[in-house]
Structures are given as C-alpha cells and as structure tokens.
Amino acid sequence: MLSALFDLSSHVALVTGGNHGIGAATARALAACGARVLVSYLRLTDQPDPGIPEKYRDNRAADAAHVLAAICASGGHAAALEADLADPTTPRRLFDEAEARLGPVDILVNNASGWLADTFAVETRDRFGRNLVRVSAETFERQFSVDARGSAALIAELARRHAERKSSWGRIIGLTSGGANGFPGEVSYGAAKAAPENYTMSAAFELAHVEERSDLIHIVEPDEVARIIVYLVSEEARLITGNIVRLR
C-alpha cells in the first residue's frame, strides 16, 4: 500500500481537476499517504459525441462528493471547492479555502484542463469518431486560460505564500501531454499542456534553495541514490521505462 511507502501526514495538497480521472485518483492516493487534500473541480456539460463514451461526459459533469466520500471512508482528510481556473481570482480563493480548512498548501498538482478536440485540418471527425472543431480564438482561450494561465497563476500563488511563510519544503506537479511533437487532433490541448511543463521547470530552478539548485554541483550521497533505486524497482514505478533519471 502507498501509505506504507510514503508519509505525507504533515502536508496539504491542492489537486485541480480532481472530480474524476487522474485528478481523483491522485487526490485519493495523496490522502491515503496522510496528506490533507483540497480537491478543486469544475462541472462541465459536454454535448453528445459519438466518439466519446457517455461515462466520460458524466464524469466531467459530476461534482467531487464521491472523491471526498472515498477519502473519508478510508480515514483521510479532504475538502472540495468548485472553481473555474479561467477566472483570475480562482488561485487566491483556492489557497484561502485550503488554508482555512486544511492548513497551508505545500503540494500543488496542476491537473485541470479545458480540453476539447480542435484541428487545423478540414476533417470533422478524428480516427476515433470524435467530433473536431477548427482552431479558433475560442478554442485557444478555453484551453490556454485553464491549462497555461491557470497553472502559472497557481504556481505563482504557491510561491508567494511559500516565501511569506519562509517555508523550506514544497512540491509542484504538472500533468502534461503531447510534448514537443504536438498533438494532432487536439492541437490547442497539446500546446496548452506544453506551457505548464515549461512553467514548472522554471519554478523548479527559481524556487529551490541555492544549495539545492540542480544547475549547481551537488555531491550525491550513496543513500540518496539507493532511495531512487528502491523506488524505481517498486511496483509504483512501473510506468517509468526507457528514461534517464538525472540527479542534482
């Protein structure tokens, strides 16, 4: 069990897009390790689409009550708040809510997305039978306002509060997709997800203490390497393959 491997009982996490899928699973996993979790979500009503399962549309339209119930049933601590990350006031509101109900946030998981399938091509359906729309200012704004601007604003809010508290510990996780090769059939989604990847990498360098900066020399202790190896050989790391782990 995760709780036997990782102790997060002294930490508070904010997970966006936490009412279903990866976000919900992450909220449950963090809570199982003892973290107190604020689940942020936004109910979305999607039009029927022959290429998208009805279950997925139902999940996107649901609140986070079932996530909280699962966490509480397992003895965890969590709260939820519906909020639109396209609203510039949302980051401050989420952190205020988390601090009031759970304590200061030191784990941020940027998972939420304004996803839709848009394309530069003329086709109206992709290979999965999903409806496609042409790239437009509207498709750009819907996805970049959440995936890019929303993620950046959340990182900035965490960084500001982190500095004010003179905190020495924090984690930022950003969910990405597509990468440098683009994302055909979901082009704005792929581009928007590339932005938080870059923001998160910048934050990793800017917010680390000087002695922990990965662009400076750090003499790695054998025990530090051993801990990474133990994780990599564990079942929890089964999705990590064909990668180089760079140690600072």
Residue pairs with C-beta under 8 A, 6 or more apart in sequence:
1 32
2 29
2 32
2 33
2 236
3 32
3 33
3 34
5 33
5 234
5 236
6 33
7 33
7 34
8 30
8 33
8 34
8 35
8 107
9 33
9 34
9 35
10 34
11 34
11 35
11 36
11 106
11 107
11 169
12 35
12 36
12 37
12 38
12 98
12 102
12 103
12 104
12 105
12 106
12 107
13 27
13 30
13 35
13 36
13 37
13 38
13 105
13 106
13 107
13 108
13 109
14 37
14 38
14 40
14 94
14 95
14 98
14 105
14 107
14 108
14 109
14 154
14 158
15 23
15 26
15 27
15 30
15 37
15 38
15 39
15 40
15 109
15 111
16 23
16 40
16 41
16 85
16 94
16 109
16 110
16 111
16 112
16 150
16 154
17 23
17 40
17 41
17 42
17 111
17 112
17 113
18 24
18 26
18 27
18 37
18 39
18 40
18 41
18 64
18 67
18 80
18 111
19 39
19 41
19 43
19 59
19 60
19 62
19 63
19 64
19 67
19 80
20 59
20 60
20 62
21 59
22 111
22 175
23 39
23 41
23 109
23 111
23 112
24 39
24 64
24 66
24 67
26 109
26 111
27 37
27 39
27 67
27 71
27 78
28 67
28 70
28 71
28 74
28 76
30 37
30 107
30 109
31 37
31 71
31 74
31 76
31 77
31 78
32 74
32 76
34 76
35 107
36 76
36 77
36 78
36 102
36 103
37 71
37 76
37 77
37 78
37 79
37 102
38 78
38 79
38 80
38 81
38 94
38 97
38 98
38 101
38 102
38 105
39 64
39 67
39 68
39 78
39 79
39 80
39 81
40 80
40 81
40 82
40 83
40 85
40 94
40 112
41 63
41 64
41 80
41 81
41 82
41 83
41 112
42 82
42 83
42 84
42 85
42 112
43 60
43 61
43 62
43 63
43 82
44 60
44 61
45 60
45 61
46 52
46 57
46 60
46 61
47 131
48 54
48 57
49 57
49 130
49 131
50 129
50 130
50 131
51 125
51 126
51 128
51 129
51 130
51 131
52 130
63 80
63 82
64 80
64 82
65 80
67 78
67 80
68 78
68 79
68 80
71 77
71 78
72 78
77 102
78 102
79 97
79 98
79 101
79 102
81 93
81 94
81 97
83 90
83 93
83 94
84 90
85 91
85 112
85 114
85 145
85 146
85 149
85 150
85 151
85 153
85 154
86 114
86 142
86 145
86 146
86 149
86 150
88 149
88 153
90 150
90 153
91 150
91 153
91 154
91 156
91 157
92 157
94 154
94 157
95 105
95 157
95 158
95 161
98 104
98 105
99 105
104 161
104 165
104 167
105 158
105 161
106 158
106 162
106 167
106 169
106 170
106 171
107 170
107 171
107 173
108 154
108 155
108 158
108 170
108 171
108 172
108 173
109 173
109 175
110 150
110 151
110 154
110 155
110 172
110 173
110 174
110 175
110 196
110 200
111 175
112 146
112 147
112 150
113 143
113 146
113 147
113 175
113 189
113 192
113 193
114 142
114 143
114 144
114 145
114 146
114 147
114 192
115 143
115 186
115 189
116 133
116 139
116 142
116 143
116 186
116 188
116 189
117 126
117 130
117 131
117 132
117 133
117 185
117 186
117 189
118 132
118 133
118 134
118 135
118 136
118 139
118 186
118 187
118 188
118 189
119 126
119 132
119 133
119 134
119 135
119 184
119 185
119 187
120 134
120 135
120 187
121 132
123 132
124 131
124 132
125 131
125 132
126 132
126 185
127 185
130 185
132 185
133 139
135 187
135 188
139 188
140 188
142 188
143 188
143 189
143 191
143 192
144 188
144 191
144 192
144 195
146 192
147 189
147 192
147 193
147 195
147 196
148 192
148 195
148 196
148 199
151 174
151 195
151 196
151 199
151 200
152 195
152 196
152 199
155 172
155 199
155 200
155 203
158 170
158 172
159 203
159 206
159 207
162 170
162 207
168 209
170 207
172 200
172 203
172 204
173 200
174 196
174 197
174 199
174 200
175 193
175 196
176 193
176 194
176 196
176 197
177 183
177 189
177 190
177 193
178 186
178 189
178 190
178 191
178 193
178 194
179 190
179 194
179 197
180 194
182 190
182 191
183 189
183 190
183 191
183 193
204 214
205 213
205 214
205 215
208 214
210 216
211 218
212 218
212 248
213 248
214 246
214 248
216 248
218 247
218 248
220 247
220 248
224 247
225 247
228 245
228 247
231 237
232 240
232 245
